Structures are given as C-alpha cells and as structure tokens.
Amino acid sequence: MPRDLTRPLVTGGAGFIGSALVRLLLARPEVERVVVLDKLTYAGSIGRLPEGGKHPRLTFLRGDVADRETLVHLLDFHGITGVLHLAAESHVDRSIERPDDFIATNIVGTACLLDVCRHAGIPLLHCSTDEVYGSIEAPGVFTEESPLRPSSPYSASKTSADLLCLAAATTYGQDVVITRSSNNYGPRQHPEKLIPRMIQCALRDEPLPVYGSGLQVRDWMHADDHGSGLIAAYLKGAPAGVYNLGARCERTNLDLVRSILSILGKPESLIRHVTDRPGHDLRYAVDPSKAEHELGWRARADFERDFTATVHQLARELV
Ligand SMILES: NC(=O)c1ccc[n+]([C@@H]2O[C@H](COP(=O)([O-])OP(=O)(O)OC[C@H]3O[C@@H](n4cnc5c(N)ncnc54)[C@H](O)[C@@H]3O)[C@@H](O)[C@H]2O)c1
C-alpha cells in the first residue's frame, strides 16, 4: 500500500533541516496538516517554522520523542498517517564532551518512536547520516552496503538508531525507511555549526577557528534537497530500504571557509588553525545512485549560487 502523506508528524521540525522539510510538506497539495513534535532544546526554535509556528495548516507540539505516552496520544488524536523522524542531538563536539543526551534522544527516543509506530501501524522514515559509515579515502564512496564504522558518540548513536530500525523491520515486518544524508548547508542553521559559526566570526572580524589542517572533505548538499529526499524516500522507499542522499559536491573545510570569507569580502588572514577534534573523520563521501534510480530523486541545488545565497541569508540572520 502506498504511504500516506496527508497528516505527517515531523519530529525535530523546529531544527535546521526539520524546518526546511516542514516548508516543503506544506507546499504539497496532498498534505492537509503537518504536525511538529519538538522538545525545543537549545538547538530548536519555533521561530524557524513558517509564520513562527502559526501557519494555519501546522500544529506545533512541544514534547520529547522518548515520551511514550505523549506519542501514543498524539498519533491517535491528530490522525497521523506517517512519521518523518528528524529529532536528534546533532552536534558532534557536544557528543564528545557529554554523550548522555545523544543516547537518550537518538537511541532511546528512536526506539520509543519505533515501538509506538509499530503498535499504531504507521510508517516511519528515519533520517540518518553518512557519518554512520566513518571516514573513506578518495576516490572511494560509501554505498548502502558499506560497513557501519561510526567514529564519534554522535555517529555511534545514529548508527544504533539505524540498527534498531532495521531490526524492527526484520523482527516485526515494520514499515521503516532510512536515509543517510551528507552534510547540509542552508538558512536557519544553529550558530554552533561550521558554516554559521565561521560567518559569525567573519562578521565580527574575529579569528575563524579551523580544526587541524582544514583538509577534511565533506559532500555539501542544500537542506531543501535533503528535505525533498526525505519526502521521496517516505513515499517511494522500499520497506527496510536504506538510501544515501548526497550531492557529489566535495569541498574541504578550508575551501569552504575561504569561500565564506570571499563572499563576505573578508581577508583570509582571519583563518586560525586550532587543535583538531578527537577522532575527526577525514572524508565523507556517499554514492546517491540508489536514491536517484529507485526514488527518482536528485540533489538540484547549484552549489556556487545557493551557497552564496546561504552565506548572505545566514549573515542577515546572525546580526
Ligand atoms: N545537519 C546536517 O548536515 C545533517 C546531515 C545528515 C543528517 N542529519 C540529521 O538530520 C536531523 C536533523 O538535523 P539538524 O541539523 O536539523 O539538527 P538540529 O540540531 O538543527 O535540530 C534538531 C531538532 O531536534 C529537536 N530535539 C532534540 N531532542 C529532541 C527530543 N528528545 N524530542 C524532540 N525533539 C528533540 C531539537 O529541539 C531541534 O529542533 C538529525 O537527525 C541529524 O542527525 C543532519
């Protein structure tokens, strides 16, 4: 049976990617109402949502994905037809300092949501990350069959959630789909993350702290492309299917920081190399061919144009 998108629940909808996804969902005629469940941690903000969360076809609920009672009630009360699960603790540096919240939300929260969806007979799309594969040397790329070798507490918690989802599909025949996306850029990202942080420093003419050599490679994809990939995977993904989402747009962190400085008209002398993050993965690269062929999805953004637009928009948000 095709999955129903008339009344989706988006967990983590007040976050960076969740709020981009909510906008895409509200633009679709078959979506009657989007329900957002978000705990509003330090990383969440209702102000990111369309019309500050007051859009007429949006219901915002503050709550925790690890709170079973709330979940059971809200799926029933709001007539939820499917769940797009993005709620997570998402910052690698914080996971290294203190993994507890990552375990509570990313693992226990996902397990709780899975269980409630199973009892309600509702499909679950789990939004994961390419970081579950660990690091790979060029020119290699990870496919969905590659071994899972997470390096940080963050990526280990996301890997655990992926495995719980796959186990639920095998054990109970539960309808679960997993996406693994590369790094995202776009508006409304929390200032602790690389791109907004560098923009903030540049705007203040403060040194831009670049971890180690800055030669770490990431594949950069616009948050809207991630959102459209999540919707495509929800609608067309095979049960227990795993789909890599990437843009084939590799840049070193140093190149990215140089681009930010050039877009903002600031000198490269502001760059400061600082002690590298422990266990820092050198390169992430996923092969998105499976998603392109099976889901009919592809990343559409033009990096030069859309990254420049993102830097200007974040600069306006951050002042
Ligand atoms: N940002 C990226 O580049 C990227 C890349 C690949 C995958 N992802 C995944 O995408 C998802 C969203 O990432 P993001 O960058 O938007 O993160 P984010 O930190 O901006 O947003 C996370 C949201 O989840 C909410 N949240 C946290 N704990 C919660 C809980 N227990 N219950 C309910 N809500 C809770 C927060 O309040 C916040 O609004 C995450 O699952 C992340 O692993 C992100």
The ligand as an ORCA input file, in Angstrom:
! r2SCAN-3c Opt
* xyz 0 1
  N      22.707     18.981      9.590
  C      23.226     18.078      8.763
  O      24.117     18.399      7.966
  C      22.730     16.646      8.799
  C      23.250     15.736      7.879
  C      22.774     14.423      7.891
  C      21.778     14.032      8.771
  N      21.291     14.939      9.663
  C      20.221     14.503     10.575
  O      19.112     15.344     10.333
  C      18.334     15.503     11.521
  C      18.124     16.967     11.804
  O      19.400     17.598     11.920
  P      19.522     19.175     12.121
  O      20.827     19.588     11.582
  O      18.283     19.836     11.647
  O      19.582     19.230     13.708
  P      19.175     20.405     14.710
  O      20.035     20.230     15.894
  O      19.172     21.717     13.997
  O      17.659     20.081     15.075
  C      17.299     19.014     15.908
  C      15.907     19.297     16.457
  O      15.516     18.181     17.263
  C      14.921     18.681     18.450
  N      15.092     17.670     19.511
  C      16.237     17.300     20.139
  N      15.994     16.344     21.063
  C      14.657     16.079     20.989
  C      13.794     15.171     21.657
  N      14.257     14.346     22.613
  N      12.487     15.157     21.332
  C      12.005     16.004     20.378
  N      12.755     16.901     19.729
  C      14.087     16.925     20.013
  C      15.667     19.975     18.762
  O      14.925     20.825     19.616
  C      15.853     20.541     17.345
  O      14.751     21.353     16.970
  C      19.109     14.779     12.624
  O      18.521     13.517     12.810
  C      20.510     14.640     12.058
  O      21.158     13.507     12.566
  C      21.745     16.230      9.701
*
